[in-house]
Amino acid sequence: MTSTDQRRSRLPRPSRALVLYGIIGVSGVTLDYLLFLLLFNGIGLHEQLANAISTSAGIANNFALNAWLNFRTRDRLLLRFARFYGVGLAGMALTFLLLHLGSGELGLNPNLVKAAAIPLVVVLQYMINKRWSFG
């Protein structure tokens, strides 16, 4: 075994829960963004209203899938959902702020601002949800 192979074997591997959280997160982000595009571009809702609806759908999707498939929690679901949704609302507020600054103040395309906000919000939410909502 070479020294490179030895170093690779010592690197920590992501946990099953982290990988599944990421996959579930992608499903929620996809639902969120596609619904945002439909509501904003297709129906013509205001960007903030479209964001509120699409983000709520993504949050509910992610909670249900994480509770059922990932963390396999069946206890205190209402409390867990309230925490998860609270974290989601904080992420929504951050996205509102970024949309306001990006599209309102800077005149950037709201679709691009929303796409750029997603990775930042997802990482922050994961760190909080892992410990607080499902911990």
N, C-alpha and C positions, 0 to 999 in steps of 0.2 A: 504494500500500500504506500503510495507516495504521500509526501507531507501535505499536498493539496487535498488529497482524498481524506486524510485524517482530519484536516480542518473542516471540510464539508460535513463529515459525519458528526462533528461536535456542535454544529450550528443548531440552534433550537428550531424545531419544526412548529409551524402554527398548529394550534389545537383544532380539533374537529369543530368545536363550537365557534371559533373565530372564522374558520373557512365557511361554515354554514351561515353564520351571521352575515358574512360578506355576500354570499349568494342570495340570501333572502333580501339583503339591502339592495342589491341590484334589481331584484324584482320590484321592490317598493319604489326605488328611484325611477325605474322604467315606467311604472304605472303613474307616478307623480308627474313626470315630464311629459309623457304622451297625453295625459289628461289635461295638463296645463296648455299644451299646444292646441288641443281640440277646443278647450274652453276659450282661450285667448284669441287664437287665430281663426278657428272655425266658427265659433258662436259669437265672438266679439265681446266677451265679458271683459271688464276692467282687469288689468294685470294682477292687481292685489286680490280681487275676489277669486279669479282663476287660480291664483297661488294658494289661497286658503282652502279651496275645495280640493285641489289636486294634492296638496300636502297632507290634508286630513285622510284622504283615501290611501295614500302611501303609508302613513303612520298606522292606520287600522290594519292594513295588509301585513306590515312587518310585525306588529304585535302578535297577530293571530298565528302567523307562521313560526315566529320565534318561540312563542309559548307552546305550540303544539309539536313542532318538529325539532327545534334546536335545544331549548332548555327544558323541554318536557315538563313544564310546570302546570299543575292543575289546581294548586292551592292559591288562595288570595288573588284570584284573577282580576277582580274589580280593583283592588289596591294596585296590583302590578300594572293594569291597564292605565289607571289614573297617573301613575308615575311615568310610564312610558309615553303617554299622551302629553303629560307636562313637559317632558324632555322634547317631544316633538313640537309642542307649541313654542318652546324657546328657540328651536331651530327655525320654525316658521317666522318668528319675530326677527331673527337674524337675517333670514332671507328677505323679509319685508324691507328691512333697513338697507340691505344690499341692493334690492330692486329700486328703492327710492333714490339712493345715491347714484347707482349706476345708470338707470334709465331716466330718472327724474332730473337729477342734478347734472350728470355728465352727458346725457343724451345718447347713451349706448342702447343697443337693441335689447329689449327685455328678454328675448329668447336666449341671447348669449349671456346676459347677466345671470339668469336662472341657471343655465348650464354651468357657469363658473362657480356659483355659490354651492352647488350640490356637494362636491368633494369636501369642502371645508365643514359644512354642516354635518355630513355623515360621520366624519371622524370624531367630531366633538360629541355627537349623540352616542356613538358606540362606547366611548370611554365612560360616559355617565350611565348609560343603560346597563352595561356589563356589571357595574358595581351596585347600582341603586335599584333598578327595576327588576333585574333577574338575579341579583346577588343574595 
